[in-house]
Amino acid sequence: MQNTEPKFGFNTFAETWNGRLAMLGFVIGLATEFLTGQGILSQIGLM
């Protein structure tokens, strides 16, 4: 049986990994803000 799910676009595999990476990025952003005492915008020089 062949896999008929598309390789690009909105599919279960892509959306699962997108969600996981978004959660990871959010946690890393919060941890960085906690450790440095500065917000994200301050860290990159916008404030």
N, CA, C and O atoms as CSV, one atom per row, in Angstrom:
chain,resi,resn,atom,element,x,y,z
A,1,MET,N,N,0.837,-1.178,0.000
A,1,MET,CA,C,0.000,0.000,0.000
A,1,MET,C,C,0.886,1.248,0.000
A,1,MET,O,O,1.826,1.348,0.789
A,2,GLN,N,N,0.589,2.172,-0.866
A,2,GLN,CA,C,1.379,3.388,-0.961
A,2,GLN,C,C,0.794,4.483,-0.085
A,2,GLN,O,O,-0.405,4.520,0.191
A,3,ASN,N,N,1.689,5.379,0.346
A,3,ASN,CA,C,1.263,6.521,1.138
A,3,ASN,C,C,0.713,7.583,0.188
A,3,ASN,O,O,1.444,8.094,-0.661
A,4,THR,N,N,-0.565,7.915,0.325
A,4,THR,CA,C,-1.183,8.878,-0.574
A,4,THR,C,C,-1.253,10.277,0.027
A,4,THR,O,O,-1.804,11.184,-0.597
A,5,GLU,N,N,-0.708,10.471,1.221
A,5,GLU,CA,C,-0.730,11.784,1.849
A,5,GLU,C,C,0.259,12.703,1.126
A,5,GLU,O,O,1.368,12.276,0.804
A,6,PRO,N,N,-0.124,13.954,0.868
A,6,PRO,CA,C,0.763,14.857,0.135
A,6,PRO,C,C,2.031,15.177,0.929
A,6,PRO,O,O,2.019,15.183,2.160
A,7,LYS,N,N,3.118,15.441,0.214
A,7,LYS,CA,C,4.383,15.750,0.872
A,7,LYS,C,C,4.470,17.216,1.283
A,7,LYS,O,O,5.261,17.558,2.161
A,8,PHE,N,N,3.677,18.085,0.670
A,8,PHE,CA,C,3.710,19.510,0.967
A,8,PHE,C,C,2.325,19.989,1.374
A,8,PHE,O,O,1.322,19.321,1.126
A,9,GLY,N,N,2.288,21.163,2.006
A,9,GLY,CA,C,1.004,21.743,2.376
A,9,GLY,C,C,0.565,21.328,3.763
A,9,GLY,O,O,1.363,20.868,4.579
A,10,PHE,N,N,-0.713,21.499,4.008
A,10,PHE,CA,C,-1.277,21.195,5.317
A,10,PHE,C,C,-1.573,19.705,5.415
A,10,PHE,O,O,-2.554,19.220,4.852
A,11,ASN,N,N,-0.726,18.990,6.125
A,11,ASN,CA,C,-0.994,17.583,6.390
A,11,ASN,C,C,-0.654,17.299,7.850
A,11,ASN,O,O,-0.053,18.134,8.526
A,12,THR,N,N,-1.025,16.161,8.318
A,12,THR,CA,C,-0.881,15.833,9.741
A,12,THR,C,C,0.571,15.867,10.189
A,12,THR,O,O,0.873,16.406,11.255
A,13,PHE,N,N,1.468,15.308,9.405
A,13,PHE,CA,C,2.884,15.268,9.781
A,13,PHE,C,C,3.453,16.678,9.908
A,13,PHE,O,O,4.113,16.994,10.898
A,14,ALA,N,N,3.203,17.522,8.917
A,14,ALA,CA,C,3.742,18.880,8.935
A,14,ALA,C,C,3.154,19.694,10.082
A,14,ALA,O,O,3.876,20.437,10.748
A,15,GLU,N,N,1.876,19.563,10.315
A,15,GLU,CA,C,1.231,20.335,11.379
A,15,GLU,C,C,1.686,19.869,12.761
A,15,GLU,O,O,1.807,20.683,13.676
A,16,THR,N,N,1.935,18.587,12.921
A,16,THR,CA,C,2.434,18.077,14.204
A,16,THR,C,C,3.796,18.670,14.511
A,16,THR,O,O,4.024,19.157,15.619
A,17,TRP,N,N,4.708,18.636,13.540
A,17,TRP,CA,C,6.047,19.176,13.758
A,17,TRP,C,C,6.021,20.689,13.907
A,17,TRP,O,O,6.793,21.240,14.691
A,18,ASN,N,N,5.152,21.369,13.173
A,18,ASN,CA,C,5.028,22.813,13.315
A,18,ASN,C,C,4.606,23.175,14.740
A,18,ASN,O,O,5.150,24.111,15.325
A,19,GLY,N,N,3.657,22.455,15.292
A,19,GLY,CA,C,3.217,22.704,16.655
A,19,GLY,C,C,4.301,22.427,17.678
A,19,GLY,O,O,4.473,23.196,18.623
A,20,ARG,N,N,5.027,21.347,17.501
A,20,ARG,CA,C,6.100,20.991,18.435
A,20,ARG,C,C,7.199,22.046,18.429
A,20,ARG,O,O,7.675,22.461,19.485
A,21,LEU,N,N,7.597,22.476,17.241
A,21,LEU,CA,C,8.664,23.470,17.144
A,21,LEU,C,C,8.213,24.830,17.661
A,21,LEU,O,O,9.014,25.569,18.233
A,22,ALA,N,N,6.939,25.169,17.466
A,22,ALA,CA,C,6.417,26.427,18.002
A,22,ALA,C,C,6.432,26.410,19.526
A,22,ALA,O,O,6.794,27.404,20.154
A,23,MET,N,N,6.042,25.288,20.123
A,23,MET,CA,C,6.066,25.179,21.583
A,23,MET,C,C,7.494,25.250,22.109
A,23,MET,O,O,7.748,25.878,23.137
A,24,LEU,N,N,8.418,24.616,21.417
A,24,LEU,CA,C,9.823,24.645,21.820
A,24,LEU,C,C,10.373,26.069,21.753
A,24,LEU,O,O,11.066,26.513,22.669
A,25,GLY,N,N,10.067,26.777,20.678
A,25,GLY,CA,C,10.519,28.155,20.540
A,25,GLY,C,C,9.941,29.060,21.621
A,25,GLY,O,O,10.638,29.937,22.131
A,26,PHE,N,N,8.688,28.857,21.970
A,26,PHE,CA,C,8.051,29.652,23.012
A,26,PHE,C,C,8.726,29.417,24.361
A,26,PHE,O,O,8.986,30.369,25.098
A,27,VAL,N,N,9.008,28.169,24.685
A,27,VAL,CA,C,9.659,27.847,25.959
A,27,VAL,C,C,11.082,28.408,25.996
A,27,VAL,O,O,11.517,28.920,27.027
A,28,ILE,N,N,11.800,28.317,24.890
A,28,ILE,CA,C,13.158,28.875,24.835
A,28,ILE,C,C,13.109,30.392,25.000
A,28,ILE,O,O,13.954,30.965,25.688
A,29,GLY,N,N,12.130,31.049,24.377
A,29,GLY,CA,C,11.980,32.491,24.526
A,29,GLY,C,C,11.690,32.893,25.961
A,29,GLY,O,O,12.263,33.860,26.464
A,30,LEU,N,N,10.803,32.158,26.624
A,30,LEU,CA,C,10.507,32.448,28.027
A,30,LEU,C,C,11.721,32.214,28.919
A,30,LEU,O,O,11.990,33.014,29.815
A,31,ALA,N,N,12.450,31.141,28.689
A,31,ALA,CA,C,13.637,30.838,29.492
A,31,ALA,C,C,14.705,31.907,29.298
A,31,ALA,O,O,15.351,32.320,30.261
A,32,THR,N,N,14.894,32.356,28.063
A,32,THR,CA,C,15.884,33.397,27.793
A,32,THR,C,C,15.493,34.702,28.475
A,32,THR,O,O,16.342,35.396,29.032
A,33,GLU,N,N,14.214,35.029,28.429
A,33,GLU,CA,C,13.741,36.241,29.087
A,33,GLU,C,C,13.924,36.145,30.601
A,33,GLU,O,O,14.303,37.125,31.243
A,34,PHE,N,N,13.661,34.989,31.166
A,34,PHE,CA,C,13.821,34.791,32.600
A,34,PHE,C,C,15.288,34.892,33.012
A,34,PHE,O,O,15.603,35.511,34.028
A,35,LEU,N,N,16.186,34.291,32.234
A,35,LEU,CA,C,17.603,34.263,32.589
A,35,LEU,C,C,18.293,35.612,32.405
A,35,LEU,O,O,19.193,35.952,33.174
A,36,THR,N,N,17.887,36.384,31.398
A,36,THR,CA,C,18.550,37.658,31.138
A,36,THR,C,C,17.869,38.830,31.826
A,36,THR,O,O,18.505,39.861,32.047
A,37,GLY,N,N,16.591,38.700,32.170
A,37,GLY,CA,C,15.859,39.794,32.777
A,37,GLY,C,C,15.409,40.837,31.771
A,37,GLY,O,O,14.900,41.887,32.164
A,38,GLN,N,N,15.582,40.577,30.497
A,38,GLN,CA,C,15.167,41.495,29.437
A,38,GLN,C,C,14.146,40.800,28.553
A,38,GLN,O,O,14.162,39.579,28.401
A,39,GLY,N,N,13.265,41.590,27.976
A,39,GLY,CA,C,12.306,41.043,27.031
A,39,GLY,C,C,12.977,40.739,25.708
A,39,GLY,O,O,14.122,41.124,25.472
A,40,ILE,N,N,12.250,40.043,24.849
A,40,ILE,CA,C,12.782,39.653,23.547
A,40,ILE,C,C,13.158,40.889,22.725
A,40,ILE,O,O,14.219,40.927,22.102
A,41,LEU,N,N,12.283,41.898,22.729
A,41,LEU,CA,C,12.573,43.097,21.936
A,41,LEU,C,C,13.795,43.843,22.448
A,41,LEU,O,O,14.548,44.407,21.654
A,42,SER,N,N,14.005,43.857,23.756
A,42,SER,CA,C,15.196,44.488,24.313
A,42,SER,C,C,16.454,43.737,23.936
A,42,SER,O,O,17.498,44.345,23.700
A,43,GLN,N,N,16.361,42.438,23.878
A,43,GLN,CA,C,17.524,41.623,23.551
A,43,GLN,C,C,18.011,41.851,22.126
A,43,GLN,O,O,19.212,41.811,21.856
A,44,ILE,N,N,17.069,42.090,21.219
A,44,ILE,CA,C,17.481,42.280,19.821
A,44,ILE,C,C,17.654,43.762,19.478
A,44,ILE,O,O,17.908,44.105,18.324
A,45,GLY,N,N,17.517,44.644,20.479
A,45,GLY,CA,C,17.819,46.045,20.296
A,45,GLY,C,C,16.705,46.912,19.742
A,45,GLY,O,O,16.977,47.996,19.226
A,46,LEU,N,N,15.460,46.470,19.832
A,46,LEU,CA,C,14.353,47.271,19.322
A,46,LEU,C,C,13.728,48.164,20.394
A,46,LEU,O,O,12.896,49.015,20.079
A,47,MET,N,N,14.112,47.982,21.637
A,47,MET,CA,C,13.573,48.823,22.710
A,47,MET,C,C,14.699,49.291,23.601
A,47,MET,O,O,14.461,50.013,24.569
